[in-house]
Structure formats: C-alpha cells, structure tokens
Amino acid sequence: MENNNIKITNEKVEVVYMPFWAGCMVFIGGLMTIASLFILFYIVPNSSIIRGFFGLIIGIIGTLFCGSILLKVLSVILTGKALFTVEDGNLKGRKKVIPIKEIQDIYWGGASLKYIKVKTLSNKKIKLSTYNLVSEQPVNHVIETYIIPHANPELKSNWEKRKQR
C-alpha cells in the first residue's frame, strides 16, 4: 500500500501529516478565527440589541472554537511532522509512550478533531490526536500492520470485533 502519510525507516514507522493538509487547516482555522473576531469587533458594536446579542454569542463561540483548533494545529506543525510512531515495541505519541503489549483496546474518537483512544490493561485511557491532518485509512493500516501482530490477544479480538462492524 503506497501512502504518503506513512514513513518507514529502519525499525520505526511514523504516521506523518502532509504539508498541504496542514496548510489547509491553518488557512481555514485562521480565516474562521478572523471572521469570528470581525463579527465581535465590527458587526456587534454597530448592531441593534438583538442582532448584537446573537453576534456576540456567535463571535465568542467561533473565536474560542476556531482559535483553539488553529493553536493546536500550529503547535503540531511547529513540533515536527510525526503525529505518532511505532518503534521498539511502543506506540509513541507526541508526549506519551505506550508499550504495545500493554494496549487492551484501540479505537477512534472525537467529534471536531479526530483522535485515537488507547485503553491500557491498567485501564488508563490515552488520546493520540490526529488533528484531522491524517485520514483514518493510513492510521488503520499502521494499526493493522505494525501494532496488531505484536499485540496481546485481547487487543487482537477487540480490533477484529470492531473491524467486523
């Protein structure tokens, strides 16, 4: 399977984002943040009370939501291209390292920003975010090819059940 989101070197497999998609996320997040700030600081002061009230709500929610997504994506871009790595029997996120043998279940979660939720045998739940910079297909390929064969039987059965749905 040829995929530009998977980088394989020596004993390391990385899921990386493409610069084009990162640029799109930054552009759209920036544009929506600017639009929300425009509503707050230009539309609302020159509006009637009702229009100003709704503009204030829309502007605040838009600024908080789009601004936070913009900041998260920018922080990912500034720290490197790898979103997560499979290396030396570990699944490594940006800040967390999980031994593959300790993973009980792994599945997708999130509404606005997708992430992989990892449940360990000690019932810890760890989120590895993709920040919508990588689609599910290459991530699922990495999980099936590089994690599941080295996983414990419980993860294998949980993954197979989820795959059959």
C-alpha positions in Angstrom: 0.0 0.0 0.0 1.6 3.3 -1.1 0.7 6.1 1.2 2.4 9.4 1.8 1.2 9.5 5.4 3.3 6.5 6.4 7.0 6.9 6.8 9.0 3.7 7.3 12.7 3.9 8.4 14.8 1.1 9.9 12.8 -0.1 12.9 10.5 2.9 13.0 7.1 3.6 11.5 5.7 7.1 11.6 2.3 8.5 10.7 3.0 11.9 9.3 0.8 14.7 8.0 1.1 16.2 4.6 2.1 19.9 4.4 -0.8 20.7 2.1 -3.4 19.4 4.6 -1.7 21.3 7.4 -1.7 24.5 5.3 -5.4 24.0 4.6 -6.2 23.5 8.3 -4.2 26.6 9.3 -5.8 28.7 6.5 -9.4 27.6 7.3 -8.8 27.9 11.1 -7.2 31.3 10.7 -10.0 32.5 8.3 -12.7 31.4 10.7 -11.0 32.9 13.7 -10.6 36.2 11.8 -14.3 36.1 10.7 -15.4 35.5 14.3 -13.2 38.4 15.5 -14.7 40.5 12.7 -18.2 39.7 14.0 -17.2 40.6 17.6 -15.4 43.8 16.9 -17.1 45.2 13.8 -20.6 43.8 13.4 -21.6 43.7 17.1 -20.8 47.3 18.1 -22.8 48.7 15.1 -25.9 46.5 15.6 -29.2 46.6 17.3 -29.5 44.9 20.7 -30.9 41.6 19.4 -28.5 41.4 16.4 -25.6 42.4 18.7 -26.6 39.7 21.3 -26.6 36.9 18.7 -23.4 38.3 17.0 -21.7 38.3 20.4 -22.6 34.7 21.1 -21.6 33.6 17.6 -18.4 35.6 17.7 -17.3 34.3 21.1 -18.1 30.7 20.3 -16.4 31.0 16.9 -13.3 32.6 18.3 -12.9 30.1 21.1 -13.6 27.0 18.9 -11.7 28.1 15.7 -8.9 29.8 17.6 -8.3 26.7 19.8 -8.2 24.5 16.7 -5.8 26.9 15.0 -3.5 26.9 18.0 -3.5 23.1 18.3 -2.7 22.6 14.6 0.1 25.3 14.8 1.6 23.6 17.8 1.7 20.3 15.9 3.3 21.9 12.9 6.0 23.5 15.0 7.0 20.3 16.8 7.5 18.1 13.7 5.7 16.1 11.1 5.1 12.8 13.0 1.8 12.5 14.8 2.6 9.1 16.3 5.3 6.5 15.9 5.5 2.7 16.3 9.1 1.9 17.5 10.8 -0.7 19.7 7.5 -2.3 20.7 6.0 1.0 21.7 3.3 3.3 20.4 4.7 6.8 20.8 2.5 9.9 20.7 3.8 13.5 20.9 4.1 13.3 24.7 3.1 9.7 25.6 4.7 6.3 25.2 2.6 3.1 25.5 4.1 -0.4 25.2 2.1 -2.3 22.6 1.8 -5.4 24.9 0.0 -3.1 27.4 -2.7 -2.0 25.0 -6.1 -3.5 25.7 -8.1 -1.7 23.1 -7.6 1.0 20.4 -10.4 2.9 18.6 -11.3 6.2 17.0 -13.0 9.0 19.0 -13.6 12.7 18.8 -16.1 14.9 17.0 -14.4 18.1 15.7 -10.9 16.8 16.0 -10.4 13.0 15.5 -8.1 11.1 17.8 -7.1 7.5 18.6 -8.2 6.4 22.0 -5.9 3.8 23.6 -7.0 1.8 26.6 -4.3 0.0 28.5 -4.5 -3.2 30.6 -4.3 -1.0 33.7 -7.5 0.9 32.5 -5.6 4.1 31.6 -7.2 5.9 28.6 -4.8 7.8 26.4 -5.7 10.0 23.5 -3.4 10.3 20.5 -4.8 13.1 18.3 -4.5 13.2 14.6 -5.8 16.9 14.5 -7.6 15.9 11.3 -4.3 16.1 9.4 -4.4 12.4 8.5 -7.4 10.3 7.4 -8.4 7.1 9.2 -7.3 4.8 6.4 -3.5 5.2 6.8 -3.8 5.1 10.6 -5.9 1.9 10.5 -3.3 0.4 8.1 -0.5 1.2 10.6 -2.5 -0.3 13.4 -3.3 -3.5 11.5 0.2 -3.9 10.1 2.5 -2.8 12.8 0.6 -2.9 16.1 -1.9 -5.8 15.9 0.6 -8.5 15.0 2.7 -7.7 18.2 -0.3 -7.1 20.5 -1.8 -9.2 23.2 -4.8 -11.5 22.3 -7.3 -9.1 23.9 -6.4 -6.2 21.6 -6.5 -8.6 18.6 -10.0 -9.8 19.4 -11.2 -6.2 20.2 -9.8 -5.0 16.9 -11.4 -7.8 14.9 -14.8 -7.2 16.6 -14.6 -3.5 15.7 -13.5 -4.3 12.1 -16.5 -6.6 11.5 -19.0 -3.9 12.3 
